[in-house]
Amino acid sequence: MKSKWLISVKDGSLNTVSANLKKLGITSIETLESIGVIMIVPTNLKMADIKKIKGVLSVEEERDVNI
């Protein structure tokens, strides 16, 4: 399974960021509105490409957490 990236976005920017991700060719987008996060399966993009989108606060690779 491919890793996912978690993208934190500014309040009110979910739709704009999602639209820009689609323009970049991202087809697997999951929006978590209540916490202001978008999850994607990255294509050939680099995290720096995503960070350039207006409204993006941070981009991180999803990690497993064991307790």
GROMACS elastic network, one bead per residue, 0.5 to 0.9 nm:
[ bonds ]
;  ai    aj funct       b0    kb
    2    41     6  0.68656   500
    2    42     6  0.83842   500
    3    40     6  0.88095   500
    3    41     6  0.65624   500
    3    42     6  0.79261   500
    3    61     6  0.70411   500
    3    62     6  0.65502   500
    3    63     6  0.83542   500
    4    39     6  0.64305   500
    4    40     6  0.54901   500
    4    42     6  0.67194   500
    4    60     6  0.86102   500
    4    61     6  0.60227   500
    4    62     6  0.54208   500
    4    63     6  0.86231   500
    5    38     6  0.81755   500
    5    39     6  0.56426   500
    5    40     6  0.53894   500
    5    41     6  0.63729   500
    5    42     6  0.68763   500
    5    47     6  0.86054   500
    5    59     6  0.65762   500
    5    60     6  0.54996   500
    5    62     6  0.54953   500
    6    37     6  0.65089   500
    6    38     6  0.58802   500
    6    40     6  0.67786   500
    6    58     6  0.80749   500
    6    59     6  0.56779   500
    6    60     6  0.52266   500
    6    61     6  0.61160   500
    6    62     6  0.61835   500
    7    36     6  0.84066   500
    7    37     6  0.54437   500
    7    38     6  0.50440   500
    7    39     6  0.62154   500
    7    40     6  0.79408   500
    7    50     6  0.83135   500
    7    51     6  0.86885   500
    7    56     6  0.68467   500
    7    57     6  0.73693   500
    7    58     6  0.57378   500
    7    60     6  0.66067   500
    7    61     6  0.88682   500
    8    35     6  0.84102   500
    8    36     6  0.59897   500
    8    38     6  0.65911   500
    8    39     6  0.89463   500
    8    55     6  0.86980   500
    8    56     6  0.60954   500
    8    57     6  0.53185   500
    8    58     6  0.52169   500
    8    59     6  0.65030   500
    8    60     6  0.85915   500
    9    12     6  0.82382   500
    9    13     6  0.62381   500
    9    14     6  0.64773   500
    9    17     6  0.76398   500
    9    36     6  0.57012   500
    9    37     6  0.61264   500
    9    38     6  0.76501   500
    9    54     6  0.89658   500
    9    55     6  0.55238   500
    9    57     6  0.51306   500
    9    58     6  0.72112   500
   10    13     6  0.55246   500
   10    14     6  0.75841   500
   10    36     6  0.71575   500
   10    55     6  0.52545   500
   10    56     6  0.63745   500
   10    57     6  0.63517   500
   11    14     6  0.74238   500
   11    36     6  0.68717   500
   11    55     6  0.81982   500
   12    15     6  0.76411   500
   12    16     6  0.83921   500
   12    36     6  0.86420   500
   12    55     6  0.85297   500
   13    16     6  0.53091   500
   13    17     6  0.60230   500
   13    18     6  0.84455   500
   13    36     6  0.85534   500
   13    54     6  0.83212   500
   13    55     6  0.55810   500
   13    56     6  0.80236   500
   14    17     6  0.53296   500
   14    18     6  0.60162   500
   14    19     6  0.85635   500
   14    31     6  0.76956   500
   14    33     6  0.74827   500
   14    36     6  0.70103   500
   14    37     6  0.78527   500
   14    38     6  0.75738   500
   14    55     6  0.80021   500
   14    56     6  0.89946   500
   15    18     6  0.51012   500
   15    19     6  0.61169   500
   15    20     6  0.86521   500
   16    19     6  0.51747   500
   16    20     6  0.62916   500
   16    21     6  0.86941   500
   16    54     6  0.82526   500
   16    55     6  0.77652   500
   17    20     6  0.50870   500
   17    21     6  0.61558   500
   17    22     6  0.86977   500
   17    38     6  0.86216   500
   17    53     6  0.67830   500
   17    54     6  0.71910   500
   17    55     6  0.65298   500
   17    56     6  0.71201   500
   18    21     6  0.50753   500
   18    22     6  0.63316   500
   18    23     6  0.87564   500
   18    29     6  0.74466   500
   18    31     6  0.82173   500
   18    38     6  0.77151   500
   19    22     6  0.51779   500
   19    23     6  0.63982   500
   19    24     6  0.88616   500
   20    24     6  0.64059   500
   20    25     6  0.89035   500
   20    26     6  0.89726   500
   20    53     6  0.71942   500
   20    54     6  0.89770   500
   21    24     6  0.50586   500
   21    25     6  0.65953   500
   21    26     6  0.55334   500
   21    27     6  0.81931   500
   21    29     6  0.82618   500
   21    40     6  0.88728   500
   21    50     6  0.77558   500
   21    53     6  0.84113   500
   22    25     6  0.50867   500
   22    27     6  0.62958   500
   22    28     6  0.88856   500
   22    29     6  0.83752   500
   23    26     6  0.73565   500
   24    45     6  0.83107   500
   25    43     6  0.76162   500
   26    29     6  0.70268   500
   26    40     6  0.73002   500
   26    41     6  0.73806   500
   26    42     6  0.67076   500
   26    43     6  0.66411   500
   27    40     6  0.80828   500
   27    41     6  0.79830   500
   27    42     6  0.88865   500
   27    43     6  0.88868   500
   28    39     6  0.81459   500
   28    40     6  0.55745   500
   28    41     6  0.57295   500
   28    42     6  0.81603   500
   29    38     6  0.68167   500
   29    39     6  0.58409   500
   29    41     6  0.72366   500
   30    37     6  0.85560   500
   30    38     6  0.56894   500
   30    39     6  0.50030   500
   30    40     6  0.63792   500
   31    34     6  0.89823   500
   31    36     6  0.78399   500
   31    37     6  0.62204   500
   31    39     6  0.63255   500
   31    40     6  0.87871   500
   32    35     6  0.59537   500
   32    36     6  0.60175   500
   32    37     6  0.51691   500
   32    38     6  0.59269   500
   32    39     6  0.77534   500
   33    36     6  0.50018   500
   33    37     6  0.65366   500
   33    38     6  0.79984   500
   34    37     6  0.80398   500
   39    62     6  0.87281   500
   42    45     6  0.63248   500
   42    46     6  0.81608   500
   42    47     6  0.88797   500
   43    46     6  0.85321   500
   45    48     6  0.81644   500
   45    49     6  0.63250   500
   45    50     6  0.76534   500
   46    49     6  0.53515   500
   46    50     6  0.69997   500
   47    50     6  0.52401   500
   47    51     6  0.62567   500
   47    52     6  0.88773   500
   47    59     6  0.64757   500
   47    60     6  0.79856   500
   48    52     6  0.64292   500
   48    59     6  0.85385   500
   49    52     6  0.54891   500
   49    53     6  0.73936   500
   50    53     6  0.56439   500
   50    56     6  0.74877   500
   50    58     6  0.87310   500
   50    59     6  0.72967   500
   51    54     6  0.79027   500
   51    55     6  0.87347   500
   51    56     6  0.58749   500
   51    57     6  0.72972   500
   51    58     6  0.65907   500
   51    59     6  0.66930   500
   52    55     6  0.87723   500
   52    56     6  0.74549   500
   53    56     6  0.58395   500
   54    57     6  0.86796   500
   56    59     6  0.77418   500
   60    63     6  0.87783   500
